[in-house]
């Protein structure tokens, strides 16, 4: 890495004290963000930093990630504090996995790789992250563990709202009721309740309490009284931000003296950047990655937006640490030889550029007016985000006629198709234009019953077309009836696309899955694709030790999501 500035020990004429002078545009920008005592020097890109031990440490932190040329080497060496840290206690390493047998309370059948998943939970003492790719049975592995280990009840299941009923059904399907005297009752499942209201009230006595993430904070006091033994966090990426109320609620619940087992489930625990893994691990195995500050100092650098990004040369060591001590990660290609491959293809389609540019001009004009009227930085940022969302919807409308033709061409070969979109307006327009196919629908705001009816209608073959919202239909559903998935709009997160693809590409799928990403020529889609590719590189390196190298941008853009599967050309 080339130097991006200089560091010199100087006598500052303004304060009359010996200080550190930092030069260089990027270096000064970094200093201004993390050292509040600094002030600007004489030059355009020059900052003066008071000479005190704390500031020296901050400068060193910058230099570990962004090399500065040191012009006062002797002084710098004298000022560096000598620190010795006690060697951290080595966490227990998980041994080689074997085929474990579930306990008698479990009444299902496990595939061999699922028995290894059960063994992983046993050897990790029930404090682990199951991060297998979606569709490999993390739910059934978890229930088999709860039905095998001693003292797992009562258990709290925390999951997205749309998956609560499915959890209750899976509990009834795979577990037997254990009476107070320890006798198993084959024809009765454990007792369970779904918590649906935020008002505080007595929850009663059950084996399972099932709740969505949004209610956690409101019901924390009631949940804390239950003497919980097990906490399962499904789609645990919901806890990737340590500043949210749901994270703080889970953090306190998992620290209760009664809680012995903490299990996180997610095929995509990292959504946008590697540092999102820290809050998740801090709940499942507190201290494994140190404090967040320690984690960032060792593994990360801070980008121009202030986000912690895992350094390229640290990604392998982070993955190794996770896999040795807390995370089980397997891909479908590793354990399901009978599952057909998944093929992604980027399709550049025409867009109504005249309409797009006219609407874009209106959007940027409104943004300019909103920024002038903004009273603070938050208002200005909000205005910008509104503009970006508006642009994305305009891009969706501009390419919509060509999306519709693409879908109709697929439908003509009488194959079932799932179409994902982002905006409700686009969802509605797709429904209108494709009404002849009587499409099923998944969209935000549906009741559990409406959603399940739509899924059943599609899976039973009563309709060959499903139109789903990207974030409403990306988790908790099975759409293996189809082998074609079409993305009419793109999301900013690679994980969203991967989750949506894997509604089709999972256990039960008998065909190759074809995923088509439709990109409007001349719209923001091309920029979004590049962002997705950059994010995918970091995520793949941490999760799978498989970073695909591409020699040209055109080939790289084909992925548009995490690169896990073999990519081949599609002809015909």
Secondary structure, 3 states (H helix, E strand, C coil): CCCCCEEEEEECCCCCCEEEEEECHHHHHHHHHHCCCCEECCCCCEEEEECCHHHHHHHHHHHHHCCCEECCHHHHHHHCCCCCCCCCCCCCCCCCCCCCCCCCCECCCCCHHHHHHHHHHHHCCCEEEECCCCCCCHHHHHHHHHCCCCCCCCEEEEECHHHHHHHHHHHHHHECEECCCCCEECCCCCCEEEECCCCCCCCCCCCEEEEEHHHCCCCHHHHHCCCCCEEEEECHHHHCCCCCHHHHHHHHHHCCCCCCEEEEECCCCCCCCHHHHHHHHHHHCCCCCCCHHHHHHHHEEECCCCCEEECHHHHHHHHHHHHHHCEECCCHHHHCCCCCCEEEEEEEECCCHHHHHHHHHHHHHHHHHHHHHCCCHHHHHHHHHHHHHHHHHHHHHHHHHHHHHHHHHHHCCCCCEEEEECCHHHHHHHHHHCHHHCCEEECCCCCHHHHHHHHHHHHCCCCCEEEEECCCCCCCCCCCCCCEEEECCCCCCHHHHHHHHCCCCCCCCCCCEEEEEEEECCCCHHHHHHHHHHHHHHHHHHHCCCCCCCCCHHHHCCCCCCCCCCCCCCCC
